[in-house]
Amino acid sequence: FILSINPAIQAVLAGNSVIIKPSEVTPKSGMLVEEMFKKADAPDNLVQVLIGDGQVGADLINLKPDKVSFTGSIKTGKLIARQCGESLIPFSLELGGKDAMIVCDDADIDDAAKGAVIGSCMNAGQYCCGTERIYVQESIYESFLEKVVEYTKELKQSDDKYADVGPTFWDKQIDIIEDHIEDAKSKGAKILIGGKRNPNFDGLYFEPTVIVDVTHDMKIMTDETFGPIISIMKVSSEDEAIRLANDSFYGLNGNVWTKDITKGEKIAKSIANSPLVKTAIAGEDPNWGRIIMAIGKAGVEFNVQKLFIKFGDLKIVTNGKLYEKYEESIVKEYMKNYAIDIEIDIAAGKKTFTVYTMDLTKKYIEIKLLKNGNKNTSNFY
């Protein structure tokens, strides 16, 4: 859902219409975006959803859109890059990650353990910035491990809305998780908790798992697992942790745990899969990774600047001043300062769809519809 609505809103802010082609495995999340725009009384066909497989996506690119934004596999990303390149269509790709967590010997062990469990198991481990490999200095390794196992045991897995950990989204993904677990076990890894499908539920429920004695000879430390797996490796020093964190062709996000902010920032700058976050699980940065997982830049500020391609009947009001004709330099200047009061009116017949970006330093866009003098408000992301 977020991966669909985030670029869609950025494109709408820039005066464009949008076609979303969600994964054929998770079509309803994309359809929800279209439904939300309809409920906001947006102009007809401003945001449309087209359901289908990879051929449908390829056919859309053949129609030569102004930009393509894709989140998915490396294999499909390469195909999209090749197809866009043939027509010189701008594109951005987010192709997964194998995010590293480094726990220094001066870290708050309790906080770091909670961060490891949340970072690895949130959304059943199925999100692009999930923690997939953890490097812990040996002096605190046992204490950290004890806490991680304790908090993992507290997780509730169920088939209701109150679960901490739900199901895997499709059968092929749970096959990958099981393959990674079996590969690791065959090479000497040890399961401390979990490690199998949950026998208490029908469907694709894989238990929250803590696995240790892992190495970079195992798929579970080198390939994207995308499941509720907490893989922990003991390291002798911060330098070894940095070297291992960089031993990956993925690059999306990561996290460093230390009480020394200066040291934390130094470690973060040494890791190629930046941006990293020091105290949170997921962060956003316009550079968004520098290895093969990401092509192009992302983020509200960047994309709103770059997506002003088609304007139609568009006017911009910033801080009470009306600009009848779009000027890119004007918007860039306000965006640079994270302007709080940008209003865009897109006229469509007798309807006017009004978008306010309330605060671009926050991770949400507030969309308001002015209708009969009343404000109907919907908050998105």
Stockholm file with secondary structure:
# STOCKHOLM 1.0

chainA/1-381         FILSINPAIQAVLAGNSVIIKPSEVTPKSGMLVEEMFKKADAPDNLVQVLIGDGQVGADLINLKPDKVSFTGSIKTGKLIARQCGESLIPFSLELGGKDAMIVCDDADIDDAAKGAVIGSCMNAGQYCCGTERIYVQESIYESFLEKVVEYTKELKQSDDKYADVGPTFWDKQIDIIEDHIEDAKSKGAKILIGGKRNPNFDGLYFEPTVIVDVTHDMKIMTDETFGPIISIMKVSSEDEAIRLANDSFYGLNGNVWTKDITKGEKIAKSIANSPLVKTAIAGEDPNWGRIIMAIGKAGVEFNVQKLFIKFGDLKIVTNGKLYEKYEESIVKEYMKNYAIDIEIDIAAGKKTFTVYTMDLTKKYIEIKLLKNGNKNTSNFY
#=GR chainA/1-381 SS CHHHHHHHHHHHHTTCCEEECCCTTSHHHHHHHHHHHHHTTCCTTSEEECCCCHHHHHHHHHTCCSCEEEESCHHHHHHHHHHHHHHTCCEEEECCCCEEEEECTTSCHHHHHHHHHHHHHGGGGCSTTCEEEEEEETTTHHHHHHHHHHHHHTCCBCSSTTCSBCCCSSHHHHHHHHHHHHHHHHTTCEEEECCSBCTTSSSSCBCCEEEESCCTTSGGGTSCCCSSEEEEEEESSHHHHHHHHTSCSCCSCEEEECSCHHHHHHHHHTCTTCCCBSSCSCCCCSSCCSSTTEESCCSHHHHHHHTTTCCSSEEEEETTEEESSCCHHHHHHHHHTTCSCEEEEEEETTEEEEEEECCTTSSCEEEEEEETTEEEEEEEC
#=GC SS_cons         CHHHHHHHHHHHHTTCCEEECCCTTSHHHHHHHHHHHHHTTCCTTSEEECCCCHHHHHHHHHTCCSCEEEESCHHHHHHHHHHHHHHTCCEEEECCCCEEEEECTTSCHHHHHHHHHHHHHGGGGCSTTCEEEEEEETTTHHHHHHHHHHHHHTCCBCSSTTCSBCCCSSHHHHHHHHHHHHHHHHTTCEEEECCSBCTTSSSSCBCCEEEESCCTTSGGGTSCCCSSEEEEEEESSHHHHHHHHTSCSCCSCEEEECSCHHHHHHHHHTCTTCCCBSSCSCCCCSSCCSSTTEESCCSHHHHHHHTTTCCSSEEEEETTEEESSCCHHHHHHHHHTTCSCEEEEEEETTEEEEEEECCTTSSCEEEEEEETTEEEEEEEC
//
